[in-house]
Amino acid sequence: MLRLVLSRVMPATISSSSSSLPSLRNPNPNFSTGARPHGLLSFPRKPSPSASLRCFATTADERIKVQNPIVEMDGDEMARVIWTMIKDKLIFPYLDLDVKYFDLGILNRDATDDAVTVESAEATLEYNVAVKCATITPDETRVEEFKLKSMWRSPNGTIRNILNGTVFREPIICQNIPRILSGWKKPICIGRHAFGDQYRSTD
């Protein structure tokens, strides 16, 4: 008889306890600090040690507030896809950002006659910080593929000329990828002033 009583009581118990929980991204009806009816007695229920509390770390009130705005320059193809995943999983759940967004995808550059590239560079001058994704520099094949109005110049070159920027090359070191010279332990960073020729994007 005890099993029959429990099987009838438990579904109602779970639904009532879950209704009192705050709305979470991954609501867990088994996670509750209230009391659970058990026959005619009431036993206080403690949260399971294995219960996940990560959902509470992503509320808007607990995100880190970033004081200054940041310019975001979205890109093309897989860079655009991966960047969206990075933002959704690793950045926005933990940082409260004021983002100045510019779509530098090839289709939007074509639609704005490349004005969006200039605007993103000017915004970078204003806010001093920007993140840019990889973008397509169209050639004859890309012009035909995307039906572009023109063979637009490299957005990197346009932005770099407006910022009077310097090119830095820094390796990304992964522990599971062997280096060509295994004895070198520290990365080698190269900074050079990009000027003239292809860096003016006039070729």
C-alpha positions in Angstrom: 0.0 0.0 0.0 2.9 2.4 0.7 4.2 2.1 -2.8 0.7 2.8 -4.2 0.4 5.9 -2.1 3.8 7.2 -3.1 3.2 6.7 -6.8 0.1 8.8 -6.6 1.5 11.5 -4.4 4.9 12.1 -6.1 3.7 13.5 -9.5 1.7 16.2 -7.8 4.6 16.9 -5.4 7.0 17.5 -8.3 4.7 19.8 -10.2 3.9 21.8 -7.1 7.6 22.2 -6.1 8.7 23.1 -9.6 6.1 25.8 -9.8 7.7 27.6 -6.8 11.1 27.6 -8.4 12.4 30.7 -10.3 12.4 30.3 -14.0 15.7 28.9 -15.0 17.4 28.0 -18.3 17.6 24.4 -17.2 14.8 24.1 -14.5 15.3 21.0 -12.4 12.2 19.9 -10.5 14.4 17.8 -8.2 16.2 20.9 -6.9 14.2 22.4 -4.1 14.7 23.5 -0.5 11.0 23.2 0.5 9.3 20.3 2.3 8.1 17.3 0.5 5.0 15.4 1.6 5.8 11.8 2.4 2.6 10.0 3.3 1.3 12.0 6.2 4.7 13.2 7.4 6.8 16.1 6.1 10.6 15.8 5.8 12.8 18.9 4.9 14.5 18.3 1.6 18.1 19.4 1.1 19.5 20.1 -2.4 21.4 17.2 -3.9 25.2 17.7 -3.8 25.3 17.0 -7.5 22.7 19.6 -8.4 24.0 22.1 -10.9 24.1 25.7 -9.8 25.6 27.1 -13.0 22.3 28.5 -14.2 22.4 31.1 -11.3 25.8 32.4 -12.5 24.3 33.8 -15.8 21.7 36.2 -14.5 21.9 39.8 -15.6 22.5 41.0 -12.1 25.6 38.9 -11.7 27.3 39.6 -15.0 30.4 41.8 -14.9 29.7 45.3 -16.1 32.1 46.5 -18.7 32.4 50.3 -18.5 33.5 51.2 -22.0 31.7 50.3 -25.2 33.3 48.0 -27.7 33.0 48.0 -31.5 32.1 44.6 -33.0 32.8 44.0 -36.7 31.0 40.9 -37.9 32.5 38.9 -40.7 31.9 36.2 -43.3 31.4 32.5 -43.6 32.6 30.2 -40.7 34.2 33.2 -38.9 30.7 34.6 -38.5 29.3 31.3 -37.3 32.1 30.6 -34.8 32.0 34.2 -33.5 28.3 33.9 -32.8 28.9 30.7 -30.8 31.7 32.4 -28.8 29.5 35.4 -28.0 26.5 33.3 -26.9 28.5 30.8 -24.8 31.5 32.6 -23.5 30.9 36.3 -23.5 27.4 37.5 -23.1 26.4 35.2 -20.3 29.2 36.6 -18.1 29.8 40.2 -19.4 27.4 43.1 -19.6 28.6 44.9 -22.7 27.6 47.9 -24.6 28.3 46.7 -28.2 28.5 48.9 -31.2 27.7 46.4 -33.9 28.7 46.7 -37.6 28.0 44.0 -40.1 31.1 43.7 -42.4 29.8 40.7 -44.2 30.4 40.9 -47.9 26.7 41.3 -48.8 26.2 44.2 -46.3 29.4 45.9 -47.6 28.0 45.6 -51.1 24.6 47.0 -50.0 26.1 50.0 -48.3 28.7 50.6 -51.0 31.4 49.7 -48.4 30.3 52.7 -46.2 29.8 50.3 -43.2 33.6 49.6 -43.3 34.4 53.2 -43.0 31.8 53.7 -40.2 33.2 50.8 -38.2 36.7 52.3 -38.4 35.5 55.7 -37.3 33.7 54.1 -34.4 36.9 52.4 -33.4 38.7 55.7 -33.3 35.9 57.0 -31.0 35.8 54.0 -28.6 39.4 52.8 -28.9 38.5 49.1 -28.7 37.2 46.8 -31.5 36.9 43.1 -32.4 36.9 42.2 -36.1 36.1 38.8 -37.6 37.6 37.5 -40.8 36.1 38.9 -43.9 36.1 38.2 -47.7 38.2 40.4 -49.9 36.4 39.8 -53.2 38.2 38.8 -56.4 36.6 38.2 -59.9 35.2 34.8 -58.7 33.6 36.3 -55.6 32.1 39.2 -57.5 30.4 36.7 -59.7 29.4 34.4 -56.8 27.8 37.0 -54.8 26.6 39.2 -57.7 28.5 42.2 -56.2 28.2 45.7 -57.6 31.9 46.2 -57.4 35.2 44.5 -56.5 35.4 46.1 -53.1 38.8 46.7 -51.5 40.0 44.8 -48.5 38.2 45.9 -45.3 41.4 45.3 -43.4 43.2 47.7 -45.5 40.5 50.3 -45.3 40.3 50.1 -41.5 44.0 50.0 -41.1 44.5 53.2 -43.2 41.9 55.1 -41.2 43.5 53.9 -37.9 47.0 54.4 -39.2 47.5 50.9 -37.7 50.3 48.5 -37.3 50.2 44.8 -38.1 51.1 42.4 -35.3 51.6 38.7 -36.0 51.4 36.5 -33.0 51.3 32.7 -33.0 48.5 30.7 -31.3 50.2 28.0 -29.3 48.3 24.7 -28.6 49.9 22.1 -26.3 48.7 19.2 -28.4 50.1 20.6 -31.7 53.9 20.1 -32.0 55.9 23.2 -33.0 58.4 23.1 -35.8 61.2 24.1 -33.4 60.3 22.3 -30.3 63.0 24.0 -28.2 61.3 27.4 -28.5 58.9 27.7 -25.6 57.7 31.3 -25.8 55.8 32.9 -28.7 57.5 35.3 -31.1 55.4 38.4 -31.9 56.2 40.6 -34.8 55.0 44.2 -35.1 55.5 46.1 -38.3 54.2 49.3 -39.7 52.0 48.4 -42.7 52.5 51.1 -45.4 52.1 51.5 -49.1 51.6 48.9 -51.9 49.0 46.3 -50.9 48.5 47.8 -47.5 47.0 50.8 -49.2 44.6 48.4 -50.9 45.2 50.0 -54.3 46.6 47.1 -56.1 
